[in-house]
Amino acid sequence: MMVNPVLSSLALWTPAGVWTNAAPSAQDSRADLTPWSEASSLSTIHPRARRPHALAVALVQLAHVLLSAREAAKDAPPVGRHEVDLLLGTLTGSAAADFEFYSGVQIRGTAFGSPSTFVYTLPTAALAEIALALGVRGSLATLTAGSIGGIASIAQSASRISTGRARACICGGVEFARIDSGRASGSVEQDVIALFLVEAERASMRWPVIRDWQVGFAPPNPPFHRFSSMSPLSTLTALASAAVRLGASSGVEEVFGSSSDGQWAKIILASSQYLEKQLESRSL
C-alpha cells in the first residue's frame, strides 16, 4: 500500500535571512549565510559538542528550529525523533572543512593537521551532529547529485516514505563554502541550508502532499518550463515558497531543477484540499 508523503515543516537559512514555515523573500546578492543573532546557542542544544565545525553548528541550529516548529503544530500527531532519517543533498559537500584542514597543514606542517577539523572532512560528519544533538536515530546519508542534490534528496525521501521504508526524514540541501575570508569552492555562488521534514501522512494532517517526484540524467523532452535553474539556492527557495502557498490554498505546483551536466529533478506538490476535491469528484 502506497503512503502519501507530506511536507510538514521547513526551515531555510540563506544570505537574505532565516525562515521557518514561511516563504523566503527576495534573494540577496551576498554569498555567505546572513548572521543569525536569534539562533539558539549550540551549548543549549548540544552540550556534548566538542569544537564543532561552523557548518555543523549551523545545521544543528536550523534542524533544532525545524523540529521545534513541527512539534509545536496544533492538532497534529507527534513525530518520534527516534524514527527520523537524515538525507541531505550537496554539491560542495565538506569543501569548507577540507580546505580548512589543508590550509592548516600548509601552515603548520603535515604532522600538525587539526584533528577537530579533520573529523568534518567526511561529508556526513556535520549531519551526525544533528543526530547526536537532537536524538534523531534513523538512517543518515548525504547525496551528491550536483546542483540538484537538494531536491533530489527530497525525491528520494518521498520514495522511501511512500513505500514504507521510512517514517519521516529531514532532507533538503546544504551548500556551505566559507573558509576564513574566502570561498572554499567557486562552483556555487551562494550558500544555503534548506531543511524540509517529510513524513508519512496521517489523520488530521493538512500539509502539502508530495504528489509526484522524478529524477533523471538527461534533459527531459519536452522540457519543463515552469521553473528551471542551476542554482541550488533558487531551486530550494522555490520549493519552500510553493509549499507555503499550498499550505494556505488549494492547488498543485511543480518545481524543476537542472544541472549543467544534464541531471534534473522534479517535485510536484499538491494541497490536501485539492486532493480531497479530486476524491469527492471521483466518488460522484
C-alpha positions in Angstrom: 0.0 0.0 0.0 1.4 3.4 -1.0 1.6 6.1 1.6 1.3 9.8 0.8 4.5 11.7 1.9 3.7 15.2 3.2 5.9 18.2 3.8 5.2 19.1 7.4 7.8 21.7 8.2 10.6 23.7 6.6 13.4 26.0 7.7 15.8 27.9 5.4 19.0 29.9 6.1 20.2 31.9 3.1 22.3 35.1 2.5 19.0 37.0 2.8 17.8 35.7 6.1 16.2 32.8 8.1 12.7 31.5 7.6 10.7 28.8 9.4 7.4 27.6 7.7 7.4 30.9 5.8 8.1 31.8 2.2 11.6 33.3 1.8 11.8 36.8 0.5 13.8 38.0 -2.5 17.4 36.7 -2.7 20.4 38.6 -1.5 23.4 39.2 -3.7 25.8 38.2 -1.0 27.5 34.8 -1.0 27.6 33.9 2.7 24.8 33.0 5.1 23.4 36.0 6.9 24.3 36.4 10.6 21.5 34.9 12.8 21.7 36.5 16.2 18.4 34.9 17.3 19.7 31.4 16.9 19.9 29.3 20.0 23.4 28.8 21.2 25.0 25.4 20.4 25.7 24.8 24.1 21.9 24.8 24.9 21.1 22.5 22.0 24.1 20.2 22.0 26.0 20.5 25.3 28.2 17.4 24.4 29.7 19.1 21.3 33.4 19.5 21.2 34.9 22.2 18.9 32.4 21.6 16.1 32.9 23.0 12.6 30.9 26.1 11.7 28.8 24.0 9.2 27.9 21.6 12.0 26.8 24.4 14.3 24.6 25.9 11.6 23.0 22.6 10.7 22.2 21.8 14.3 20.7 25.3 14.9 18.5 25.1 11.9 17.4 21.5 12.4 16.5 22.4 16.0 14.2 25.1 14.7 12.7 22.8 12.1 11.8 20.0 14.6 10.6 22.5 17.2 8.2 24.1 14.7 6.8 20.7 13.7 6.4 19.6 17.3 4.5 22.9 18.1 2.0 22.3 15.4 -1.6 22.1 16.7 -3.9 19.2 16.0 -1.1 17.1 14.5 0.1 13.7 15.7 3.5 13.7 17.4 6.6 12.7 15.4 9.1 10.4 17.1 12.6 11.7 16.7 14.0 8.2 17.0 12.4 7.3 13.7 13.5 10.3 11.7 16.1 9.7 8.9 18.6 12.3 7.7 19.4 12.8 4.0 20.8 16.0 2.6 21.9 16.7 -0.9 25.0 18.8 -1.6 27.3 20.0 -4.3 30.1 21.5 -2.1 29.9 18.7 0.5 32.7 19.1 3.1 34.7 21.5 0.9 34.9 24.1 3.7 36.4 21.7 6.2 38.6 20.1 3.5 40.2 23.4 2.6 40.4 24.5 6.2 42.3 21.3 7.2 44.6 21.6 4.1 45.4 25.2 4.9 46.3 24.3 8.4 48.7 21.6 7.2 50.3 24.0 4.7 51.0 26.5 7.5 51.9 24.2 10.4 53.3 21.1 8.5 52.0 17.7 7.6 52.3 16.4 11.2 50.2 19.2 12.7 46.8 18.9 10.9 43.9 19.8 13.2 42.1 16.7 14.5 38.9 18.6 15.2 38.7 19.9 11.7 39.8 16.5 10.1 36.6 14.9 11.6 34.4 17.1 9.4 36.2 16.3 6.1 33.7 13.4 6.0 30.5 14.7 4.3 28.2 13.0 6.8 30.1 14.3 9.9 28.1 17.5 10.2 24.8 15.7 9.7 25.8 13.3 12.5 25.9 16.3 14.9 22.2 16.7 14.2 21.6 13.1 15.2 23.7 13.5 18.4 22.2 16.8 19.4 18.5 16.2 18.6 18.1 12.5 19.2 17.4 11.6 15.5 18.1 7.9 15.2 17.1 6.9 11.7 19.5 6.3 8.7 21.9 9.0 7.8 23.4 9.9 4.4 24.5 12.6 2.0 23.5 12.7 -1.6 25.9 14.1 -4.1 23.9 14.9 -7.3 25.5 18.1 -8.4 23.4 21.3 -8.1 20.1 19.3 -7.9 21.3 17.4 -4.8 18.8 19.2 -2.6 15.6 18.4 -4.4 16.9 15.0 -5.4 17.2 14.2 -1.7 13.6 15.2 -1.2 12.5 13.0 -4.1 14.5 10.0 -2.6 13.0 10.7 0.9 9.4 10.8 -0.6 10.1 7.5 -2.4 11.2 5.8 0.8 8.3 7.1 2.8 5.7 6.2 0.2 6.8 2.6 0.2 7.0 2.3 4.0 10.8 2.1 4.2 10.9 5.3 6.3 8.6 7.0 8.7 10.0 10.6 8.4 13.1 12.3 7.0 14.9 15.6 7.4 16.0 16.3 3.9 16.9 19.2 1.6 20.2 20.8 0.6 23.3 22.3 2.1 25.9 24.4 0.4 28.5 25.9 2.7 31.8 27.0 1.2 33.1 29.7 3.5 36.7 29.5 4.9 38.1 32.4 6.8 37.8 35.4 4.4 37.5 33.5 1.2 35.4 30.8 -0.5 36.4 27.1 -0.4 34.7 26.4 -3.7 33.9 28.6 -6.7 31.4 26.1 -8.1 28.4 27.5 -6.1 27.9 31.3 -5.9 25.7 31.4 -2.8 25.4 29.3 0.4 22.2 27.9 1.6 20.9 25.4 4.2 17.3 24.4 3.4 15.8 21.7 5.6 12.4 20.0 5.0 10.7 17.5 7.2 8.9 14.9 5.0 6.8 12.3 6.8 4.0 9.8 6.2 0.6 11.3 6.0 -1.7 10.5 8.9 -5.2 11.6 10.0 -5.7 15.4 10.6 -2.6 16.3 8.6 -3.2 19.3 6.4 0.2 19.9 4.9 1.2 19.8 1.2 1.5 16.3 -0.2 4.4 15.4 -2.4 2.2 14.0 -5.2 5.0 13.0 -7.6 8.8 13.1 -7.9 11.1 12.3 -10.7 14.9 12.4 -11.3 16.9 11.8 -14.5 20.2 12.1 -16.1 19.3 13.7 -19.5 17.3 16.8 -20.4 13.6 15.9 -20.3 11.7 16.0 -23.6 9.7 18.2 -23.9 11.5 20.4 -21.4 9.7 21.6 -18.2 9.4 25.3 -18.3 7.7 26.3 -15.0 11.0 26.6 -13.2 14.5 25.8 -14.3 17.7 26.8 -12.6 21.2 25.5 -12.0 21.3 27.3 -8.6 20.7 25.2 -5.5 19.6 28.3 -3.7 16.9 29.2 -6.3 15.6 25.7 -6.6 15.3 25.1 -2.8 13.7 28.5 -2.1 11.2 27.9 -5.0 10.2 24.6 -3.4 9.8 26.3 0.1 7.7 29.1 -1.4 5.5 26.6 -3.2 5.0 24.5 0.0 4.0 27.6 2.0 1.5 28.7 -0.7 -0.2 25.3 -0.9 -0.4 25.2 2.9 -2.8 28.2 2.7 -4.7 27.5 -0.6 -5.8 24.7 -2.9 -3.8 23.7 -6.0 -0.8 22.0 -7.5 2.7 23.3 -8.0 5.7 21.9 -9.8 9.4 22.7 -9.1 12.0 21.7 -11.6 15.8 21.9 -11.3 18.6 21.0 -13.6 22.4 20.9 -13.7 24.9 21.8 -16.4 25.8 18.1 -16.8 22.2 17.1 -17.7 20.9 15.9 -14.3 17.4 17.0 -13.5 14.8 16.5 -10.8 11.1 17.4 -10.5 8.9 17.7 -7.4 5.1 18.1 -7.7 3.3 19.3 -4.6 -0.5 19.3 -4.1 -2.5 20.8 -1.3 -4.6 18.5 0.9 -7.7 20.4 -0.1 -7.0 19.8 -3.8 -6.7 16.1 -3.3 -9.9 15.9 -1.2 -11.7 17.7 -4.1 -10.4 15.1 -6.5 -11.6 12.2 -4.3 -15.0 13.8 -4.0 -15.4 14.3 -7.7 -14.4 10.7 -8.4 -17.0 9.4 -5.9 -19.8 11.2 -7.6 
